[in-house]
Structures are given as C-alpha cells and as structure tokens.
Amino acid sequence: MLPVMLLISISLGLIPLAGIAWIIVTGTITTVDGLFECLIMLSISGIFFLNVFWELRDHGLLRKSKAAEPAKTPPPSEES
C-alpha cells in the first residue's frame, strides 16, 4: 500500500506545480488572480509533499540526522 500512496501523493503534489509553471509561461503571474492561484497551488502541493515526507519517515526510509540523536553523556572526569 505504501508505494501506491506515495505515487498518488507525489503526482497530486506535482500537478499544482505544473499549474504554477503554466501561470508563469502565460504571463498572468503579475495579476492578483495569478498571485493568489500560485499561493493556493503552492499550499496544495506542500500538503501533499508533507504527506510524502511523513509516510517515508514513518516507514524508516528517511535517514535520521545526527542532530536528532540524543547527546552522549561525556565520560566522568577524573578528579584527584
């Protein structure tokens, strides 16, 4: 089920990006309608890509960064 869900989310995330490219190509990016359409499409695309990120993270397919690891306790210092 994971590959199907990922493919659907990726394709539904790329479609609004293609719409933004179309708005830029046609030159309507400078209108108020074009700007709002771009904002709406970016938010839709961001939601779907966030879903992809969460699915990959939940299934352990993303590498954890070293900053996310708990800090190691330093060895006890020798006091004389």
Backbone as a printed PyTorch tensor [residue, N CA C, xyz], in Angstrom:
tensor([[[  0.8280,  -1.2010,   0.0000],
         [  0.0000,   0.0000,   0.0000],
         [  0.8690,   1.2600,   0.0000]],

        [[  2.0520,   1.1770,   0.5930],
         [  2.9370,   2.3440,   0.6690],
         [  3.3150,   2.8770,  -0.7090]],

        [[  3.7600,   2.0350,  -1.6630],
         [  4.1510,   2.6130,  -2.9580],
         [  3.0000,   3.2990,  -3.6830]],

        [[  1.7820,   2.7490,  -3.5590],
         [  0.6450,   3.3580,  -4.2400],
         [  0.3260,   4.7170,  -3.6290]],

        [[  0.3230,   4.7780,  -2.3070],
         [  0.0300,   6.0460,  -1.6250],
         [  1.0990,   7.1000,  -1.9460]],

        [[  2.3550,   6.6730,  -1.9950],
         [  3.4260,   7.6120,  -2.3250],
         [  3.2920,   8.1240,  -3.7570]],

        [[  2.9900,   7.2370,  -4.6870],
         [  2.8440,   7.6650,  -6.0800],
         [  1.6670,   8.6230,  -6.2490]],

        [[  0.5620,   8.3420,  -5.5690],
         [ -0.5940,   9.2380,  -5.6600],
         [ -0.2570,  10.6020,  -5.0610]],

        [[  0.3870,  10.5980,  -3.8980],
         [  0.7210,  11.8700,  -3.2560],
         [  1.7380,  12.6660,  -4.0650]],

        [[  2.7200,  11.9850,  -4.6320],
         [  3.7220,  12.6870,  -5.4480],
         [  3.0810,  13.2650,  -6.7010]],

        [[  2.2290,  12.4800,  -7.3640],
         [  1.5960,  13.0010,  -8.5880],
         [  0.6450,  14.1480,  -8.2740]],

        [[ -0.1100,  14.0510,  -7.1620],
         [ -1.0040,  15.1470,  -6.7990],
         [ -0.2280,  16.3570,  -6.2750]],

        [[  1.0120,  16.1690,  -5.8620],
         [  1.8470,  17.2950,  -5.4700],
         [  2.5060,  17.9740,  -6.6680]],

        [[  2.7300,  17.2200,  -7.7350],
         [  3.3790,  17.7920,  -8.9180],
         [  2.4000,  18.5160,  -9.8420]],

        [[  1.1440,  18.1190,  -9.8170],
         [  0.1570,  18.7520, -10.7020],
         [  0.0090,  20.2490, -10.4140]],

        [[ -0.1080,  20.6730,  -9.1400],
         [ -0.1730,  22.1250,  -8.9030],
         [  1.1100,  22.8600,  -9.3000]],

        [[  2.2550,  22.2000,  -9.2010],
         [  3.4990,  22.8360,  -9.6360],
         [  3.4980,  23.0550, -11.1430]],

        [[  2.8980,  22.1170, -11.8780],
         [  2.7500,  22.3110, -13.3250],
         [  1.8030,  23.4750, -13.6100]],

        [[  0.7840,  23.6370, -12.7760],
         [ -0.1180,  24.7740, -12.9270],
         [  0.5900,  26.0960, -12.6930]],

        [[  1.4900,  26.1160, -11.7170],
         [  2.2620,  27.3340, -11.4640],
         [  3.1670,  27.6400, -12.6510]],

        [[  3.7660,  26.6000, -13.2160],
         [  4.6080,  26.8060, -14.4040],
         [  3.7750,  27.3630, -15.5590]],

        [[  2.5540,  26.8810, -15.7040],
         [  1.6800,  27.3790, -16.7600],
         [  1.3210,  28.8520, -16.5340]],

        [[  1.0780,  29.2150, -15.2980],
         [  0.7550,  30.6130, -14.9840],
         [  1.9510,  31.5090, -15.3140]],

        [[  3.1470,  31.0360, -15.0330],
         [  4.3500,  31.8210, -15.3390],
         [  4.5570,  31.9320, -16.8460]],

        [[  4.3370,  30.8260, -17.5710],
         [  4.5370,  30.8310, -19.0190],
         [  3.5440,  31.7640, -19.7100]],

        [[  2.2930,  31.7610, -19.2580],
         [  1.2890,  32.6060, -19.9060],
         [  1.4050,  34.0680, -19.5070]],

        [[  2.1600,  34.3530, -18.4500],
         [  2.3950,  35.7410, -18.0700],
         [  1.3510,  36.3240, -17.1440]],

        [[  0.4760,  35.5040, -16.5900],
         [ -0.5450,  36.0340, -15.6840],
         [ -0.0810,  36.0480, -14.2380]],

        [[  1.1940,  35.8200, -14.0160],
         [  1.7390,  35.8270, -12.6510],
         [  1.6930,  37.2370, -12.0660]],

        [[  1.6790,  38.2430, -12.9180],
         [  1.7090,  39.6230, -12.4200],
         [  0.3390,  40.1480, -12.0160]],

        [[ -0.7140,  39.3760, -12.2700],
         [ -2.0490,  39.8150, -11.8650],
         [ -2.3410,  39.3150, -10.4500]],

        [[ -3.3340,  39.9100,  -9.8320],
         [ -3.7250,  39.4870,  -8.4840],
         [ -4.2410,  38.0540,  -8.5180]],

        [[ -5.0130,  37.7200,  -9.5420],
         [ -5.5290,  36.3600,  -9.6630],
         [ -4.3890,  35.3490,  -9.7960]],

        [[ -3.4010,  35.7000, -10.5950],
         [ -2.2720,  34.7970, -10.7770],
         [ -1.4840,  34.5820,  -9.4940]],

        [[ -1.3120,  35.6460,  -8.7290],
         [ -0.5830,  35.5220,  -7.4650],
         [ -1.3370,  34.6400,  -6.4750]],

        [[ -2.6520,  34.8390,  -6.3610],
         [ -3.4300,  34.0220,  -5.4440],
         [ -3.5100,  32.5690,  -5.9060]],

        [[ -3.6080,  32.3640,  -7.2130],
         [ -3.6040,  30.9940,  -7.7250],
         [ -2.2880,  30.3020,  -7.3850]],

        [[ -1.1850,  31.0090,  -7.5200],
         [  0.1190,  30.4280,  -7.1930],
         [  0.2170,  30.0920,  -5.7060]],

        [[ -0.2780,  30.9760,  -4.8560],
         [ -0.2500,  30.6970,  -3.4170],
         [ -1.0980,  29.4770,  -3.0620]],

        [[ -2.2660,  29.3800,  -3.6530],
         [ -3.1430,  28.2420,  -3.3870],
         [ -2.5070,  26.9560,  -3.8900]],

        [[ -1.9390,  26.9920,  -5.0820],
         [ -1.3200,  25.7870,  -5.6340],
         [ -0.0750,  25.3850,  -4.8470]],

        [[  0.6780,  26.3540,  -4.3710],
         [  1.8390,  26.0210,  -3.5370],
         [  1.4190,  25.3720,  -2.2240]],

        [[  0.3470,  25.8470,  -1.6310],
         [ -0.1060,  25.2490,  -0.3790],
         [ -0.6380,  23.8340,  -0.6070]],

        [[ -1.3600,  23.6040,  -1.6910],
         [ -1.8450,  22.2570,  -2.0070],
         [ -0.6720,  21.3210,  -2.2360]],

        [[  0.2920,  21.7810,  -3.0050],
         [  1.4740,  20.9640,  -3.2790],
         [  2.2580,  20.6790,  -1.9990]],

        [[  2.3750,  21.6810,  -1.1420],
         [  3.0850,  21.4920,   0.1210],
         [  2.4110,  20.4680,   1.0160]],

        [[  1.0880,  20.4500,   1.0440],
         [  0.3620,  19.4760,   1.8600],
         [  0.6230,  18.0610,   1.3600]],

        [[  0.5820,  17.8600,   0.0560],
         [  0.8240,  16.5180,  -0.4780],
         [  2.2690,  16.0760,  -0.2640]],

        [[  3.2260,  16.9950,  -0.4230],
         [  4.6170,  16.6150,  -0.1940],
         [  4.9120,  16.4070,   1.2910]],

        [[  4.1850,  17.0830,   2.1510],
         [  4.3070,  16.8200,   3.5810],
         [  3.7970,  15.4220,   3.9030]],

        [[  2.7390,  15.0010,   3.2350],
         [  2.2370,  13.6400,   3.3940],
         [  3.2790,  12.6220,   2.9420]],

        [[  3.9630,  12.9060,   1.8270],
         [  5.0200,  12.0120,   1.3520],
         [  6.1400,  11.9290,   2.3820]],

        [[  6.5340,  13.0640,   2.9350],
         [  7.5930,  13.1060,   3.9370],
         [  7.2220,  12.2760,   5.1590]],

        [[  5.9770,  12.4490,   5.6480],
         [  5.5380,  11.7050,   6.8320],
         [  5.4920,  10.2000,   6.5680]],

        [[  5.0390,   9.8050,   5.3780],
         [  4.9800,   8.3850,   5.0490],
         [  6.3910,   7.7840,   5.0000]],

        [[  7.3150,   8.4850,   4.3700],
         [  8.6850,   7.9810,   4.2950],
         [  9.3300,   7.9150,   5.6730]],

        [[  9.0660,   8.9280,   6.5000],
         [  9.6330,   8.9420,   7.8520],
         [  9.0550,   7.8320,   8.7200]],

        [[  7.7450,   7.6100,   8.6200],
         [  7.1030,   6.5800,   9.4340],
         [  7.5650,   5.1750,   9.0810]],

        [[  7.9220,   4.9590,   7.8250],
         [  8.3770,   3.6420,   7.4000],
         [  9.8970,   3.5040,   7.4620]],

        [[ 10.5720,   4.5040,   7.9890],
         [ 12.0130,   4.4250,   8.1900],
         [ 12.8280,   4.5400,   6.9240]],

        [[ 12.2800,   5.1460,   5.8890],
         [ 13.0160,   5.2640,   4.6320],
         [ 13.8400,   6.5390,   4.5570]],

        [[ 13.6730,   7.4200,   5.5120],
         [ 14.4980,   8.6250,   5.5810],
         [ 15.5690,   8.4300,   6.6320]],

        [[ 16.7600,   8.8930,   6.3220],
         [ 17.8580,   8.7740,   7.2620],
         [ 17.7010,   9.7980,   8.3600]],

        [[ 17.9490,   9.4020,   9.5650],
         [ 17.8800,  10.3390,  10.6850],
         [ 19.1820,  11.1450,  10.7180]],

        [[ 19.0560,  12.4200,  10.9920],
         [ 20.2470,  13.2540,  11.0740],
         [ 20.9230,  13.0620,  12.4310]],

        [[ 22.1750,  13.4320,  12.4910],
         [ 22.9020,  13.2660,  13.7450],
         [ 22.3950,  14.2200,  14.8160]],

        [[ 21.7950,  15.3120,  14.4170],
         [ 21.2710,  16.2600,  15.3950],
         [ 20.0660,  15.6830,  16.1340]],

        [[ 19.3810,  14.7210,  15.5090],
         [ 18.1950,  14.1380,  16.1330],
         [ 18.5630,  13.0820,  17.1720]],

        [[ 19.7970,  12.5930,  17.1400],
         [ 20.2070,  11.5850,  18.0990],
         [ 20.3870,  12.2170,  19.4750]],

        [[ 20.1040,  11.4550,  20.5250],
         [ 20.3220,  12.0170,  21.8600],
         [ 21.8140,  12.2310,  22.1180]],

        [[ 22.1020,  13.2420,  22.8700],
         [ 23.5020,  13.5640,  23.1620],
         [ 24.0950,  12.5070,  24.0710]],

        [[ 25.3100,  12.1210,  23.7560],
         [ 26.0000,  11.1440,  24.6040],
         [ 26.5440,  11.8340,  25.8340]],

        [[ 26.4500,  11.1470,  26.9370],
         [ 26.9910,  11.7410,  28.1650],
         [ 28.5070,  11.6320,  28.1320]],

        [[ 29.1890,  12.6880,  28.5060],
         [ 30.6570,  12.6430,  28.4870],
         [ 31.1460,  11.7000,  29.5920]],

        [[ 32.3130,  11.1250,  29.3910],
         [ 32.8440,  10.2440,  30.4330],
         [ 33.1130,  11.0450,  31.7070]],

        [[ 32.9640,  10.4180,  32.8400],
         [ 33.1950,  11.1640,  34.0880],
         [ 34.6500,  11.6320,  34.1710]],

        [[ 34.8030,  12.8550,  34.5790],
         [ 36.1540,  13.3980,  34.6720],
         [ 36.8250,  12.8750,  35.9360]],

        [[ 38.1010,  12.6640,  35.8040],
         [ 38.8480,  12.1590,  36.9760],
         [ 39.2950,  13.3290,  37.8320]],

        [[ 38.7990,  13.3540,  39.0350],
         [ 39.1890,  14.4110,  39.9650],
         [ 40.1390,  13.8120,  40.9750]],

        [[ 41.2750,  14.4830,  41.2430],
         [ 42.2420,  13.9470,  42.2020],
         [ 42.0670,  14.5410,  43.5590]]])
